[in-house]
Structures are given as C-alpha cells and as structure tokens.
Amino acid sequence: MSKSLSQKILNRLGDRPAKLAFNISNTSMIRRRLWRRYNEALETYRPSLPKLDGLDREIVEGLERDGIFITSLEALGLKGSTEMLRAAQKVASNCTENARRDASAGREFTCAPASATVENPEIFHWGLDERLLNIAEAYIGLPAAYDGMALVYTVADGTELGPRQWHRDREDRKMIKLAVYCSDVTDRGGPFELISRVDESQGVDDRYAFEFGTAEVLKKRLGADYAQGIVSCTGPVGTVVFADTARFFHRGAPAYDKDRAALFYGYFAHRTRHPYFCERSGLKRREIAALARGLSPRQRASALWQEALPTWLKLIPPAPI
C-alpha cells in the first residue's frame, strides 16, 4: 500500500480507532487489570526512583501538593537553555503571520510546524536533559517517556476555543507538561492557568472520562468555589511552568493585549495508559529516531518510547491533535 493511500485512510478514520481502544480499556474487566498492573509497577520501581535535592525536589513536591510549580530558565540552569530559547523565539517570529491569518479564518489553535523542530534540534534535545527526566520520573513514579514538544502561538483575539477552554489531557494517569514562555506574559496576555484541585471522580476504579470544563462541570467536580483554586502563571520571557495536566483542569487563558508564544514539553510513564492519545509533537517516528541519534541510552529510550509498546498498540494510529 502506498504511503499516500495509507495517509488517506488514516485521515478518514480520524480519531475513531483511538476512541475505540479507549472505550475498550475502560470496560470493567480490563480497567481493573490495568489498575492492578499499574500499582504493581509503581511498587516494583519505587526503589529505583532518582533521589532529588534542591530545586528539583521542590518542583516534585510542588507538583504533588498543588499540581503546578513555577520557576525560570535562569533558576533551573540547564545546559543549552540560551540556545534553545533563542531558536524558539525565532520559530515563533516566523509563525506570527500564519497564526494571525489562521485566527482570522477561525482556526484558533496554532502550532509551529514539525519541520521547525527538525531544523532546530536544540529545542527538542533540551527537553531530554537528564535532570528533567529525573524530575519527571520522580513525580510519575515510573521511567519517563518524552513526547517531544510543540510551540504554541496564541493570537491576542480574546477567543476561548480549543485548549483555551478548561480541560484535562488524556495521555496518562499522571503526566507533566513543562511550559517555557518565549514572550512576556501578563494577566491579559494568555497565561497558562490551572485549577489546583484534584478531580476526585476521575480515575475512580481506574475509569476515565474527558470533557471540557464548563462552569457546570467544574462546580460539580471541584466545588462551587473552584475559582479560588485557579493559579494564573504570568511572567517574563524564560518563565518555566511544571504542571500535571492529566490530573488537573487547565487552559491557556485567552490573550487580549499581546500574542503569546510558549513551548510545551510532554512527559508521562513509559508504558502510558493511553498511547493512542500521545505523539502530540507532529513529528514522524523516523524523525524522532533521527533526532535521538547519538544521545544516551536513557534519553533514546525516553524519546523512542513507542518502540517498547506491544505490537497491537503500535498498530493503533494516534488521535489527530
């Protein structure tokens, strides 16, 4: 079968294969088995978790306590941060015209093309820093998979669509999204926001349901005073936000005064519960393999986490972004 024909078939299927797999995994018998295996894996791996100190430990403690932790590239002090940020800002600048044109046409969710990642590998590689993998592993409780990154450009048009609505990510039970601001972000400039209250109904008996957080839904799940738990992450260029976007409702607030550009890096367990809701970077697997060439075994395993999936799971195409 030609690649073009295969792609046409996948485009027609859309997210139907992923939704079918998700619904099957949520049947009573299978979800109980998955829950048992997950807890056994956590217990078995606990002695191998990295021991953190300083800021890295504070980040994990903040995630456990509040679901979010705000810091900066300067405070983190990771190698290559200056080069990564410079490259990301250049990519964001190149996206400006297309993003505003898309917004005018009613297409509100704008990501830089995956080709920008291939052309600027320092952006991709930064997310595989060993310290970041240690932080992700210590919080998630299992070896961390790295789902790459996306540069999201938010046009200051005040609309509240797509990821600007309250929602929870579907990749796994626990995960980390790491945001790096490529522009100054004020309270009217589209800050990342998270409601620092766990939805206790989510994951009960390992059953999952995903829906946008309308006011009615949020009141039901988080309490009538849920707004008191909103954390709005404003900050200058280089602000870094660690957040568990699977357990907590979050959004990119609408931007009114100024466009916002931010990188979002994703981490979840190596054997994630919902692999068909992952692979959000837009990169093809062969492109990821090329970017991972020459990295350490641990970094390669994290970036190429799909290779360890059972064959039948590899055959389920990831849901479109």
Secondary structure as UniProt FT lines:
FT   HELIX           3..13
FT   TURN            14..15
FT   HELIX           16..25
FT   HELIX           28..45
FT   HELIX           46..48
FT   HELIX           54..66
FT   STRAND          68..72
FT   HELIX           73..76
FT   TURN            79..80
FT   HELIX           81..104
FT   TURN            105..106
FT   STRAND          110..111
FT   HELIX           114..119
FT   HELIX           121..126
FT   TURN            127..128
FT   HELIX           130..140
FT   STRAND          144..154
FT   HELIX           162..164
FT   STRAND          175..181
FT   TURN            187..188
FT   STRAND          192..195
FT   TURN            200..203
FT   HELIX           204..206
FT   HELIX           215..222
FT   TURN            224..225
FT   HELIX           226..229
FT   STRAND          230..233
FT   TURN            237..238
FT   STRAND          239..243
FT   TURN            245..247
FT   STRAND          250..252
FT   STRAND          260..269
FT   TURN            270..271
FT   HELIX           275..277
FT   HELIX           285..292
FT   TURN            293..294
FT   HELIX           297..303
FT   HELIX           305..308
FT   HELIX           311..314
//
